[in-house]
Amino acid sequence: MNKTNKFPQNPGPIGIFDSGYGGLTILRQIRSLMPQYDYLYLGDNARAPYGTRSFDIVYEFTLQAVRYLFEQGCHLVILGCNTASAKALRSIQQNDLPQMDSQRRVLGVIRPTVEVVGDISHSRHVGIMATMGTIRSATYDLEIAKLHPDIKVTGEACPMWVPLVENDEYDGPGADYFVKKNIDSLLTRDPQIDSVILGCTHYPLLLNKIRKYMPSGVHVIEQGFYVANSLQDYLKRHQEMAERITCGGSTRFLTTEQAETFQCKATAFMGESLTAKRVYLE
Ligand code: DGL
C-alpha cells in the first residue's frame, strides 16, 4: 500500500503534542492568537516525563504521536515539547516526513524561541532552564550559536520541575526548594546572565515561584507567546498549509492516560472545563 494514502487528505485541525500537560501552555497562546482554527491536543501522559529518556525512546514515542495526529486528519503538528523538539524533530523532518507524506509539516518550539533571544539579551549572557534531555542534547547551544554567535549560553537541567508540575505540586513548598536551588545554581555559574529561557513547556506553571527567586533584572522568556507568533507568521507565508486547516474554533483533547485524570488537571491549567479521550499509541 502506498503510505501517502493512509492519512485523510481533507482539511483538519492543527495538532499539538507534548509528553504531558506542558504543551497546554503552548496551545493556550496559539489559540488565543488564532482562535479561528480547530485544534487537536495530544498528551502522552502515560509515558511522561520524557526529559530523562534516551534519544531513541523520545524519537520513537514522538514519531508514534505525530503519525497518530496525521491519522486523525492533522496536516500540521506542533511539538509543544522542547525535549521532543530537541531529540526527535530533525529526524522526523528529514527522514520520516518524506516517506510518510511530504506535504505534511512538523514544527518545534526551540527555533522560534532562539530567534527572539538576540533582541532580548543585552549582556549577551543567556541561561537555559530545561529538562536533562534538552540540556544534554545541546540543541539550544547549537541553535543560538548559529543565529547569535556572540551570545554565551549556560544550561541548567531542572529534573525535578516537570514531576512537580505533573504531580500538582507546582504551588507547594517543595517547588520553592527546587526552583530556588536551580536558579541559584544557574546564576552562580554565570552571574552576567540577563535573560533566562524557560526551555520546557511545563515551566510556565511554576512562574509564580520562578519570579519569586529570579532577580528582578533578569528577563524570564516564556516561549508560548513567541511560538504562537512564529506559527502565525508561518501560516501567512504558507497559504497552502493554512488552507488545509479547518476553521471551526474547536479544541479536542487526547491523552494516553485515564481521561478523567487528564480532564481534571487540564481544566485547571486551561481555566476552562474540557473533556478528553483516552487513546493508545503504538
Ligand atoms: N514539556 C516538555 C518539554 O518542553 C517536558 C518534557 C518531559 O516530559 O520531561 O521539554
Residues whose N, C-alpha, C, O or C-beta is under 5 A from the ligand:
A	BS01	DGL	S19 G22 G23 A48 P49 Y50 G51 G80 C81 N82 T83 T131 V162 G199 C200 T201 H202
